[in-house]
C-alpha cells in the first residue's frame, strides 16, 4: 500500500516580509489612552492659609516643611510655594431669611455692612448679596459700574423652611467672574436646615470644588451646637472659619481678621500621578513645623 506524502508549501520571501512588518507594527503601536493617563503626572496648585497656634496669619511658609496627602497618597516634595496678596474679591453674602433667624440679624447685619463698606474696593471687587429660605434669590450686586452705597437689606422672614445646603450648592454653580478674583462666601445663618434635597456633604464638596472659601457667621443661640457644627463643617472643607456672632464683643475683632485673610493666600504646587477617569481628588495640606497650621480646601478637580 502506497502512502501519500503531504506536501508542505515552502515559505516564500514575501511571507517572511509580512511577519517582519507585523512585528514592527506591534512594537510601534502606542499604548492605550488609559495606560498613558495612569503614567502621566498632573500638576496641581492648591491655595491655602498658614497660621500660628494662636491663630495669627503667617507671612512666609517653607515648602520643605510641607506635605500633602492627595487621595490617600503622601507627597513630600512640594515644588513651589508662592504668596499672593492684595487679591481682588468676588464676595458673596448669603443671608438666611427663614423663621429660625427672624429679626435677630439686624445688629449683625448693620455691623457687617459697615465692615464690608470699609473693605470693599469698588474698582476691583465684585460684591453680591443673596438670600434664601426654601429657595435662593439674588438681592443685589455691587461693582465698578454700580455707584449706589452698599447695604445689606435688614431681616425679613419669608418662610419657616430652611434649605442651607441647597442654597450653597446652587450658589457654587453660578458663573464665576474670572480666575483673578478670589471667591469668598460669607454665610449668615444659625446652621439649621429642614428642607434641603442636598446633604451637608454635598454642600461642603460643592464649595471646595468651586474654589470657594466659606466664612459662616453663626447667629444661633450658644447651646445650639448642631447648627454651629454644620457651619464648622462648611468652613473646614474650604479653608475658612466660623465667626461667632453670639459673642458681640469679639465680633469686630474677628471681622477685622477675616478682612485681612480674604485678600491673601499661598499656593502650593506639586505633581501627582494622574489616573484615568478620576477627576475629583481629596487633599490635605500638612506642616511638619511645630505650631504651624495650614487651612485649605478639602477637594479639587482636575481637567
Phi, psi and omega in degrees: 000130186267126179274130181270126179282139173276123181276131177259131180285123180292147178287133177267161177304327180293328177295314177298326180293322179297316179297318181296317180293322178296321178296317178298319180295321179296318181291324185278348182297136178288158178291161179294153181304323180297321181291322178294318181295325182288332184266344181284161178255138173262132180264123190242143175228115185248123175285144180203166174243147178239135181218159178279175179295342178268359179090008179277137179292142179260143182269342181224148176220132178269123181300331181290344180260015182246149173223156179230135170253107185246111184053040179083356180264125179279124179242119184257353181253106174263118187288327183200144171234123181241144177259131178242130183225164179055044183284141170289149188245146159249100186259119179250121178256118184249113189253128177283118181253016184281169183293340180288346178260301178064210185286359180296345182285338194305312182297315182292322180293323177296317178296316180296321178300318180295314182296314182293321179300326179284328185267340186288123177264101187297334182284334186240330189271160172238127183237126181232137175248126178237154177224156181208153162227267172267348176227164180256135180221146175269131184257342180171158178223137177232134179205194182298330182278350184255121185260348182290151181298147179282138176202139174267124180303141180290163189300138175213121184284126179253327187200157174275353179271141180230124180234072182297312186297317178297319181296317180294315180299314181295319180294324179291342179269355179290148181301137179271155183297296176191176185287347182282333182274136176275124182277119180237129176246120175254109184260118181256107188195170172262000177084002181275129178230124181227015187216357187286147169271335175274161181260171175300321178298320178299316182293319179294318180292319179298320179295314181294316183291335179271007179060042182251117176273125188256129175238091178285145172250113186279119180251007182282174175286155188299331182274356181275072187288335180297315179295321179293325178294325175300313180293323177298321180297316179296320180293314182298324183292344186238359182087011178266198176202161185271137171259126183268103181280356176285344177253087190299324183292329183270348185296315179300320178294319179295321179295323178295320178295318180296320178301323177290320181294324189302324189262007180221157178188166170253163171231125178258124181251136178203172179243143179221141178301129179276143178242136182299131177080357181253107184246345178253127182240142167271145185213144176219126179262133182234151175243133177273356180275130183296135176082009180246131179237136180251132179245123183211168176295151184268350181219153171211166185238134174263161181283000000 
